[in-house]
């Protein structure tokens, strides 16, 4: 096994120009949906994470949240997180009374603010977290803001529940919705315990976030006002990564964290945080407050895969770059309705730095493709089938956790347990020799690990002319 992960990273994203004078529906022009290629040029941030770092995924949901798998319960979450290689996992949904009771019955305190399953005390540690939605009017506009709450123990969670139930419904959904300003949520939680921690969730999502194009703000201070002093970290979300956020100098003081927002066990660890400190509640929170002192960076989804990365209109099958949306004045040329402005566009609106800028004190990130996705593409299927899951379990039983396989295992170690096609997919991900079709208007993007190969196993280097912009991606090993 490799003792240290030595990576170089820089993001200099340039979407390709099209020859269209006006936007054309995708069904008429199949190649219109933009894709990107990557090269592996060394970048300015070097990552040397040893394989014994702590990986944490704080934002997940339980089976008590809408549109969430019934398998998202503590025992199943613990099992999936162990197989993925996550050492600390958020409970999610502690605001729901029935789920809190289940957490109490299933978990026991470790004595440091974290919890473990009673039946598996050596398993993944849990940290008490929940996501809350606030929908309110401020500055003459409707606002919809999601936040992730951290709490140090069950007593604090019970008091948060008591206070929230007095002003809204906490029983109908694991992610409750309230009609008061989000700054009042921050005030309430911090009054209950100064050990609590509040993080604005997926801050660029158009519909429900701090900077969202549809219902967000242009600055953190405008949103949280006098409670801004309690915000120390921001969750970048699946459709953006730290490199995109470095373009805003206003975000320099904040730690940029990444989480999976998993609604099923398979989605756990598609994004995660890297810590070098001893995993305790106070150590993890303090590391995020200080943007250092134990916080080392993040493991990322490719942001183009996020379902709101580019602009567009899903019902009209239209995907657009920000420049094209501007030319169209934000109106769909197919149906005449407003286009959904994506994350890349919104970042461009608020950025005061050029692409490729690196914020002072920036922490590096590594972009991965989930192992089950790699297996599915190797098998030539579009979804995670039972056969894919069986192969995922076989590989992780034999070769180690998903994160070890994707990031730390030597190629020679992997060859003995992987099929040739899966091995090639992992090597393509590590080298950055991939193509991505960006997501837009609620439709996830698609990564293609094999389209840049001449045959089943030989990488073809360089950009495919006319189909991809050129960026820089991590160089592994």
Phi and psi in degrees as a GROMACS rama.xvg file:
@    title "Ramachandran Plot"
@    xaxis  label "Phi"
@    yaxis  label "Psi"
@TYPE xy
-73.7634  132.641  UNK-2
-78.8653  -32.3941  UNK-3
-132.178  142.054  UNK-4
-93.3453  114.173  UNK-5
-108.572  108.477  UNK-6
-127.706  150.592  UNK-7
-122.12  142.716  UNK-8
-146.056  136.244  UNK-9
-153.716  142.338  UNK-10
-114.627  117.154  UNK-11
-131.88  74.3036  UNK-12
-79.7131  126.21  UNK-13
-132.018  105.962  UNK-14
-71.4322  143.583  UNK-15
-70.1192  148.234  UNK-16
-79.3508  149.586  UNK-17
-109.201  166.131  UNK-18
-93.475  4.53147  UNK-19
-76.391  129.992  UNK-20
-71.3891  -37.3686  UNK-21
-133.53  162.497  UNK-22
-66.7679  146.022  UNK-23
-125.855  137.172  UNK-24
-55.8349  144.641  UNK-25
-61.8653  -33.89  UNK-26
-63.9997  -21.4674  UNK-27
-88.06  -25.0437  UNK-28
-135.37  86.9684  UNK-29
-56.4211  -29.7775  UNK-30
-86.4971  1.78371  UNK-31
-67.5059  -33.5904  UNK-32
-64.0919  113.874  UNK-33
-61.3081  142.672  UNK-34
-130.553  163.337  UNK-35
-127.501  149.409  UNK-36
-113.973  162.902  UNK-37
-126.724  147.222  UNK-38
-109.784  178.114  UNK-39
-118.329  32.176  UNK-40
-61.7417  137.237  UNK-41
-59.4581  143.874  UNK-42
-114.082  -177.42  UNK-43
-82.0653  -15.423  UNK-44
-107.75  119.467  UNK-45
-97.5469  137.386  UNK-46
-113.867  125.373  UNK-47
-128.221  69.6583  UNK-48
-88.4706  122.036  UNK-49
-72.7904  161.437  UNK-50
-73.9153  -3.81456  UNK-51
-103.255  19.4612  UNK-52
-68.2419  164.974  UNK-53
-96.2571  124.831  UNK-54
-102.524  129.089  UNK-55
-129.77  135.023  UNK-56
-124.161  103.824  UNK-57
-88.9961  -26.2679  UNK-58
-109.682  100.317  UNK-59
-135.804  174.144  UNK-60
-125.858  155.329  UNK-61
-97.0832  175.341  UNK-62
-66.7846  -7.26446  UNK-63
-85.2209  -6.74511  UNK-64
-89.7481  150.464  UNK-65
-65.2921  148.217  UNK-66
56.581  39.9288  UNK-67
-127.258  143.787  UNK-68
-60.7976  142.844  UNK-69
-64.6794  -17.3026  UNK-70
-79.315  -3.74525  UNK-71
-84.2744  73.7261  UNK-72
-126.53  161.746  UNK-73
-52.7827  -46.1765  UNK-74
-64.0406  -44.5758  UNK-75
-69.897  -37.479  UNK-76
-62.1015  -43.332  UNK-77
-59.6785  -45.6107  UNK-78
-63.1241  -45.1665  UNK-79
-66.2072  -42.3193  UNK-80
-62.6793  -38.9422  UNK-81
-62.2767  -44.9346  UNK-82
-66.8218  -32.2221  UNK-83
-74.5059  -28.7959  UNK-84
100.374  22.9238  UNK-85
-94.5765  126.357  UNK-86
-91.2589  -26.5507  UNK-87
-132.211  127.425  UNK-88
-126.545  140.789  UNK-89
-70.9442  146.558  UNK-90
-71.155  -35.0202  UNK-91
68.0208  150.713  UNK-92
58.9729  30.3781  UNK-93
-67.1346  -10.2854  UNK-94
-73.9495  -15.4819  UNK-95
-85.3104  122.033  UNK-96
-57.3765  -43.2008  UNK-97
-67.6042  -38.2114  UNK-98
-69.5088  -37.676  UNK-99
-60.3197  -40.8927  UNK-100
-62.5112  -40.6432  UNK-101
-64.401  -40.1722  UNK-102
-61.2229  -42.6019  UNK-103
-64.6372  -36.0899  UNK-104
-75.5272  -27.2074  UNK-105
-98.6639  -33.5588  UNK-106
-104.659  157.544  UNK-107
-133.67  147.721  UNK-108
-69.056  142.87  UNK-109
-89.1788  -11.1542  UNK-110
96.7264  3.62108  UNK-111
-131.478  20.0715  UNK-112
91.4184  -5.84547  UNK-113
-109.31  165.251  UNK-114
-130.867  157.228  UNK-115
-133.462  158.619  UNK-116
-66.8252  135.277  UNK-117
-59.2349  -34.055  UNK-118
-86.3591  -3.06183  UNK-119
-149.636  67.8322  UNK-120
-63.9701  -15.8015  UNK-121
-95.4123  5.20304  UNK-122
-81.9273  -162.233  UNK-123
-64.8934  140.104  UNK-124
-83.5231  148.012  UNK-125
-108.621  143.025  UNK-126
-120.195  138.446  UNK-127
-74.9022  114.682  UNK-128
-138.482  161.483  UNK-129
-159.099  152.703  UNK-130
-107.687  138.356  UNK-131
-127.347  142.206  UNK-132
-110.484  128.245  UNK-133
-116.01  123.665  UNK-134
-118.675  118.643  UNK-135
-156.59  170.892  UNK-136
-107.337  130.117  UNK-137
-150.028  135.075  UNK-138
63.8737  28.8717  UNK-139
77.2398  11.4658  UNK-140
-132.387  151.629  UNK-141
-74.2491  132.413  UNK-142
-122.438  141.102  UNK-143
-134.761  108.537  UNK-144
-125.57  131.834  UNK-145
-106.891  142.057  UNK-146
-134.109  154.17  UNK-147
-107.114  126.788  UNK-148
-102.979  139.196  UNK-149
-115.406  138.666  UNK-150
-133.125  146.796  UNK-151
-81.9356  -19.1206  UNK-152
-164.487  171.497  UNK-153
-65.7464  -32.3279  UNK-154
-62.1288  -43.2896  UNK-155
-64.9717  -41.5064  UNK-156
-60.1969  -43.1046  UNK-157
-61.7556  -38.0967  UNK-158
-70.4385  -37.5573  UNK-159
-60.8109  -44.7424  UNK-160
-58.1622  -45.6785  UNK-161
-60.9505  -44.31  UNK-162
-69.2274  -39.3734  UNK-163
-71.6719  -36.3201  UNK-164
-66.7331  -23.7005  UNK-165
-71.625  -16.918  UNK-166
-123.149  3.88892  UNK-167
-176.437  -174.625  UNK-168
-97.9779  115.074  UNK-169
-106.732  4.99493  UNK-170
-104.166  -15.4806  UNK-171
-86.9441  -18.9819  UNK-172
-154.333  141.385  UNK-173
-64.5188  -21.3969  UNK-174
-112.886  90.3643  UNK-175
-70.5644  155.944  UNK-176
-116.338  132.733  UNK-177
-127.279  154.855  UNK-178
-102.755  16.1151  UNK-179
-109.327  159.998  UNK-180
-57.7582  144.644  UNK-181
-63.9317  -27.7304  UNK-182
-62.4446  -30.3908  UNK-183
-72.2881  -29.8097  UNK-184
-63.9111  -45.1369  UNK-185
-60.655  -45.3653  UNK-186
-58.5426  -46.6712  UNK-187
-60.5999  -48.9828  UNK-188
-64.7203  -42.2432  UNK-189
-72.9533  -26.2882  UNK-190
-68.9067  -34.4435  UNK-191
-67.5151  -43.6928  UNK-192
-158.136  128.662  UNK-193
-74.569  -2.52939  UNK-194
-86.7127  -8.73298  UNK-195
-68.5624  161.775  UNK-196
-139.996  134.989  UNK-197
-124.156  128.404  UNK-198
-126.604  120.187  UNK-199
-57.7908  131.062  UNK-200
-90.6821  148.103  UNK-201
26.1538  69.2983  UNK-202
-65.1517  -9.28403  UNK-203
-111.609  -5.60966  UNK-204
-55.1324  129.88  UNK-205
-55.4682  -38.6223  UNK-206
-95.2219  -30.2944  UNK-207
-139.952  67.7403  UNK-208
-161.702  168.261  UNK-209
-55.614  -48.3947  UNK-210
-108.401  12.85  UNK-211
-56.4644  139.871  UNK-212
-63.7129  -29.5752  UNK-213
-86.6523  -35.6323  UNK-214
-148.981  22.4783  UNK-215
-103.868  -165.535  UNK-216
-117.007  169.409  UNK-217
-93.1718  -11.3771  UNK-218
-150.802  154.936  UNK-219
-65.1504  -39.0069  UNK-220
-66.1749  -34.1236  UNK-221
-63.5588  -34.6528  UNK-222
-78.2017  -53.2479  UNK-223
-95.4141  -12.8598  UNK-224
48.2012  -125.42  UNK-225
-67.5532  -12.9452  UNK-226
-90.33  3.17091  UNK-227
-60.3078  -26.511  UNK-228
-64.0629  -17.1848  UNK-229
-92.1258  -2.06723  UNK-230
-99.643  120.357  UNK-231
-122.743  -14.9112  UNK-232
-140.635  154.98  UNK-233
-132.314  137.05  UNK-234
-90.812  120.811  UNK-235
-73.3996  -26.9952  UNK-236
84.5018  165.293  UNK-237
-68.5347  -27.2342  UNK-238
-90.8104  1.97652  UNK-239
-138.506  165.665  UNK-240
-133.605  172.279  UNK-241
-55.0021  -38.4204  UNK-242
-59.5333  -37.4238  UNK-243
-67.3173  -39.135  UNK-244
-72.9034  -22.153  UNK-245
-62.5324  -16.7365  UNK-246
-73.6983  -10.7327  UNK-247
-107.299  109.229  UNK-248
-62.9811  -25.1248  UNK-249
-64.4103  -18.5749  UNK-250
-94.2119  -2.0247  UNK-251
-55.0374  -37.0649  UNK-252
-73.0429  -8.63132  UNK-253
-105.138  143.299  UNK-254
-75.8839  131.001  UNK-255
-98.0614  110.997  UNK-256
-110.28  162.569  UNK-257
-138.258  136.753  UNK-258
-139.365  164.876  UNK-259
-78.2317  -26.8753  UNK-260
52.4966  41.9975  UNK-261
-70.0702  135.263  UNK-262
-109.856  2.03874  UNK-263
-151.809  157.054  UNK-264
-57.3263  -34.5575  UNK-265
-64.4202  -24.527  UNK-266
-87.4734  -10.0114  UNK-267
-57.998  138.608  UNK-268
74.4097  11.6533  UNK-269
-67.3314  -22.1833  UNK-270
-138.121  150.773  UNK-271
-159.678  169.92  UNK-272
-114.257  148.21  UNK-273
-113.59  124.816  UNK-274
-125.834  144.812  UNK-275
-106.542  -7.61309  UNK-276
-80.6644  162.39  UNK-277
-63.2673  131.076  UNK-278
-75.0482  98.2095  UNK-279
-131.224  163.271  UNK-280
-57.9938  -49.9839  UNK-281
-66.8033  -37.9126  UNK-282
-64.2539  -44.4265  UNK-283
-65.8616  -45.2357  UNK-284
-65.3124  -44.5738  UNK-285
-64.1798  -35.8831  UNK-286
-63.4495  -38.1602  UNK-287
-73.7737  -32.3429  UNK-288
-66.6211  -34.4244  UNK-289
-99.1142  -2.41061  UNK-290
49.655  49.9029  UNK-291
162  -157.558  UNK-292
50.5604  45.0358  UNK-293
122.39  -19.3134  UNK-294
-92.3321  123.508  UNK-295
-111.052  -16.4995  UNK-296
145.026  -162.239  UNK-297
-138.367  155.878  UNK-298
-104.792  129.961  UNK-299
-123.152  143.995  UNK-300
-59.8225  146.795  UNK-301
-65.7916  122.783  UNK-302
-59.8335  -26.9003  UNK-303
-63.3583  -21.8323  UNK-304
-75.2288  -19.9615  UNK-305
-62.4144  150.388  UNK-306
-81.137  4.35119  UNK-307
-132.947  28.1272  UNK-308
-69.7249  -52.6346  UNK-309
-100.019  172.004  UNK-310
-82.0766  168.063  UNK-311
156.076  -168.104  UNK-312
-144.994  106.161  UNK-313
-64.8111  -40.6278  UNK-314
-63.6658  -25.8344  UNK-315
-99.761  4.59913  UNK-316
54.8157  48.0372  UNK-317
-120.956  121.655  UNK-318
-117.464  129.645  UNK-319
-132.715  145.351  UNK-320
-75.9409  157.41  UNK-321
-53.866  -40.5217  UNK-322
-63.1974  -33.7952  UNK-323
-72.9407  -37.5768  UNK-324
-62.7403  -39.9419  UNK-325
-62.4496  -44.1726  UNK-326
-60.2118  -34.5572  UNK-327
-86.2022  1.78345  UNK-328
56.6578  33.882  UNK-329
75.4621  11.7706  UNK-330
-113.026  132.451  UNK-331
-66.4103  124.575  UNK-332
-73.3179  -10.1456  UNK-333
-89.0024  -50.6625  UNK-334
-112.091  -11.0251  UNK-335
81.8875  4.36115  UNK-336
-91.3219  163.608  UNK-337
-62.2023  139.928  UNK-338
-77.7473  152.042  UNK-339
-83.2868  116.56  UNK-340
-80.0711  124.077  UNK-341
-88.1154  -175.571  UNK-342
-67.1153  -44.4457  UNK-343
-58.9289  -39.849  UNK-344
-66.3408  -45.914  UNK-345
-65.4451  -38.3559  UNK-346
-61.1344  -43.0113  UNK-347
-60.5309  -37.9732  UNK-348
-64.0032  -39.3431  UNK-349
-97.8879  -11.0748  UNK-350
-68.5894  143.051  UNK-351
-120.265  13.7059  UNK-352
-130.883  155.832  UNK-353
-77.4756  165.625  UNK-354
-58.3867  140.92  UNK-355
91.9164  -7.99214  UNK-356
-66.7554  146.553  UNK-357
-118.692  124.452  UNK-358
-70.8812  149.677  UNK-359
-59.5332  133.23  UNK-360
73.121  14.8601  UNK-361
-61.3852  141.808  UNK-362
-100.312  142.2  UNK-363
-75.1011  164.178  UNK-364
-137.834  156.452  UNK-365
-124.399  133.332  UNK-366
-101.696  131.966  UNK-367
-128.513  164.873  UNK-368
-115.137  127.535  UNK-369
-54.4611  143.759  UNK-370
-60.1574  -38.5739  UNK-371
-63.4622  -33.7397  UNK-372
-67.6923  -41.484  UNK-373
-61.3093  -44.4789  UNK-374
-62.7986  -44.8106  UNK-375
-59.2986  -43.8015  UNK-376
-67.2699  -36.0477  UNK-377
-63.7467  -34.2899  UNK-378
-82.3975  -10.6284  UNK-379
77.1971  28.1127  UNK-380
-116.439  156.268  UNK-381
-95.4419  -9.99108  UNK-382
-133.927  171.302  UNK-383
-84.2531  94.5918  UNK-384
-84.9973  172.11  UNK-385
-60.1046  -36.9275  UNK-386
-63.6675  -40.8756  UNK-387
-62.4057  -44.6118  UNK-388
-63.04  -41.3717  UNK-389
-61.0484  -41.9948  UNK-390
-68.3276  -39.5387  UNK-391
-58.0678  -46.0095  UNK-392
-66.2689  -39.3016  UNK-393
-62.2987  -45.6946  UNK-394
-64.6645  -46.2714  UNK-395
-71.1893  -27.0925  UNK-396
-65.0761  -36.5576  UNK-397
-93.0236  -34.07  UNK-398
-111.377  -7.68975  UNK-399
114.248  -169.571  UNK-400
-71.2042  162.88  UNK-401
-57.0718  -44.479  UNK-402
-65.255  -37.7404  UNK-403
-61.8752  -42.5913  UNK-404
-67.5472  -44.1146  UNK-405
-72.6212  -31.9112  UNK-406
-119.535  -33.6049  UNK-407
-115.783  -24.6186  UNK-408
-70.1817  138.76  UNK-409
-68.4507  147.391  UNK-410
-53.7453  -38.1571  UNK-411
-63.3809  -35.1142  UNK-412
-68.2158  -36.1101  UNK-413
-74.9077  -34.2665  UNK-414
-57.8079  -30.6951  UNK-415
-74.2905  -16.8572  UNK-416
-121.886  -11.0631  UNK-417
-104.03  148.513  UNK-418
-66.9475  159.46  UNK-419
-60.0075  -38.9791  UNK-420
-68.6538  -43.5116  UNK-421
-65.1193  -40.9578  UNK-422
-59.1759  -44.4153  UNK-423
-62.7071  -37.8829  UNK-424
-63.7639  -42.3755  UNK-425
-65.9792  -40.9286  UNK-426
-66.207  -36.3474  UNK-427
-64.081  -41.6058  UNK-428
-62.8402  -44.7878  UNK-429
-64.1246  -38.3884  UNK-430
-80.8243  -18.4977  UNK-431
84.9171  12.3116  UNK-432
-85.9312  69.4306  UNK-433
-136.521  169.797  UNK-434
-128.116  146.351  UNK-435
-130.964  132.994  UNK-436
-99.7298  111.439  UNK-437
-64.6652  148.682  UNK-438
-80.2697  160.048  UNK-439
-162.115  145.729  UNK-440
45.746  46.925  UNK-441
88.8837  -1.70164  UNK-442
-103.425  122.649  UNK-443
-62.6734  146.289  UNK-444
-73.632  170.782  UNK-445
-128.248  131.123  UNK-446
-99.7802  138.732  UNK-447
-119.589  114.442  UNK-448
-86.1452  -17.5153  UNK-449
-114.443  -8.40286  UNK-450
-68.6285  -21.0559  UNK-451
-90.7654  11.4952  UNK-452
-104.303  139.501  UNK-453
-68.8936  -34.3327  UNK-454
-146.101  -159.617  UNK-455
-65.2744  -14.3539  UNK-456
-144.055  -0.909448  UNK-457
-109.707  115.903  UNK-458
-63.9553  140.398  UNK-459
-110.342  113.16  UNK-460
-80.1718  154.924  UNK-461
101.695  170.93  UNK-462
-89.1546  140.816  UNK-463
-83.8211  113.616  UNK-464
-59.6868  137.392  UNK-465
83.2169  -6.49241  UNK-466
-122.91  -14.5111  UNK-467
-147.06  146.081  UNK-468
-80.6609  173.758  UNK-469
-118.712  130.811  UNK-470
-137.855  178.258  UNK-471
-113.234  134.748  UNK-472
-126.872  167.176  UNK-473
-58.9195  149.538  UNK-474
-113.798  111.32  UNK-475
-94.8825  141.67  UNK-476
